[in-house]
Amino acid sequence: MNITAKRKTVQGIQLCADPAREACFHVAQNDNEMQVFEDNMSEAARRERLHRHMNNEMGALEIAAQCLADFPDAPWDLRMQLARQASDESRHVAGLYRRLRQLGGRKGEFPIGNFEWAVTNMCDTLAARLAIQNRTFEAGQMDLLGALRKIWRSVGDEATAEVLEHILADEVNHVRFANRWIRTMVQEDRRLLLKVAGAIRFLAETNAALSAGLGGAPSDTPKKHAELGINVEDRRHADFSDDEINEILRQAGMSTLVGAEGRP
Amino acid sequence: MGLILREKAEHLGTFRWLGVFLMETLARWVPTTPEMEVKVLMGRHIWDAAQHADALGKRTFELRAPLHYTLAPLSPYVEFLKDIASVDDTSGRVQAVYDVLLPALSARYQEYLKGSDSLLDEPSFRVLHGILNDYARMRQESDALREELKGTLAFDLGRAEEWRRKEAEFGEVVPRGSGATLAAGAHA
């Protein structure tokens, strides 16, 4: 049985069952199971950030790999991009794990969540998976990294900031190839637009339903965007149009950043 | 007598199929293998396998075959590969790729080089030498991983030996055409 055919139910919502994890990890199903710290840059909080990020990168690796396994007839050039992404995400996991250990941390020290895997693999088309994982989650990651590298630098941790700089550069490429391929695929088959729109709606509904529960969904949301800001420069690098960036700014409650001529 | 041009394209098209098979097998295993370090190793090697398939597919075009000409090996060999790709424990997966497949494919690529001409077919030599170097690196990285996970993973040496023995029993695995055209069933 294909792993993406397995299901789990979280707060009444059907999602893709978790990918394999070692026994040392506690897999959380809600945000309220994740560990939070009053001082969000204490030593333990820093390790938790790295640990959480490491698992998110592991999820991104798994999603890219699963796309290769599930869509053997996708255009070869797109498969090459997914293979490269799998390799990049692997390096991100290794780089974050190395840094985590340097700071005294270990695998399984904190709970982890697999929300991105669980939502993305509910989609049955490659275009929809790219729209959810690369164009939404990874683009949100670009926004977070744009702010986080500065936060790590502000507390004097240049080594972690440098890891994040390299990850950010790679993520821009992942978002860009997804944006380009989604456009190409939709131009070739307009029906895919419905699939992509349906996937985005499913993500929004899942986020809303889980947020209405005890803990909320561990994903990037407009609220988090509002807190950390939109990485406009890298979204441009990743081939988002000005209109698309303006819409994201509006959703994050930053309409005032949209220029008079519509250029953010 | 060495290989003729059409046979070279058939060999490289088959090697491309093997590269794609390796890429897809590793990709399928990444989410279903628990150990993080093993996921990382396989994830990095997905990209290696993809680049090998890409280079071979471009070379087939230069040999008057379609771009990314891909030819499945003879069916008993495909069945053998599917069999070892169905292994579901981590140690078996590591052994299947790094102790069985990569050495076996290296031997088959070396055999091709023996049957070709390093001057007239130099671009193929460059592609295959690149792959052979990468395979050696990939196996070294696998050895380093095993050292890191010593005590976590237990390896069944007899199983790997049995797979190697079975693989070695296959002689030629490349389908051959019967005339000037490429083998039936070929597609880009």
Interface residues (C-beta under 8 A of the other chain):
Chain A: I3 P19 A20 R21 E22 A23 M58 L61 E62 A65 Q66 L68 A69 P72 W76 R79 M80 A83 R84 A86 S87 E89 S90 R91 V93 A94 Y97 K107 W117
Chain B: M23 E24 L26 A27 R28 V30 P31 T32 T33 P34 E35 M36 K39 V40 L41 M42 G43 R44 I46 W47 D48 A49 A50 Q51 D54 G57 H68
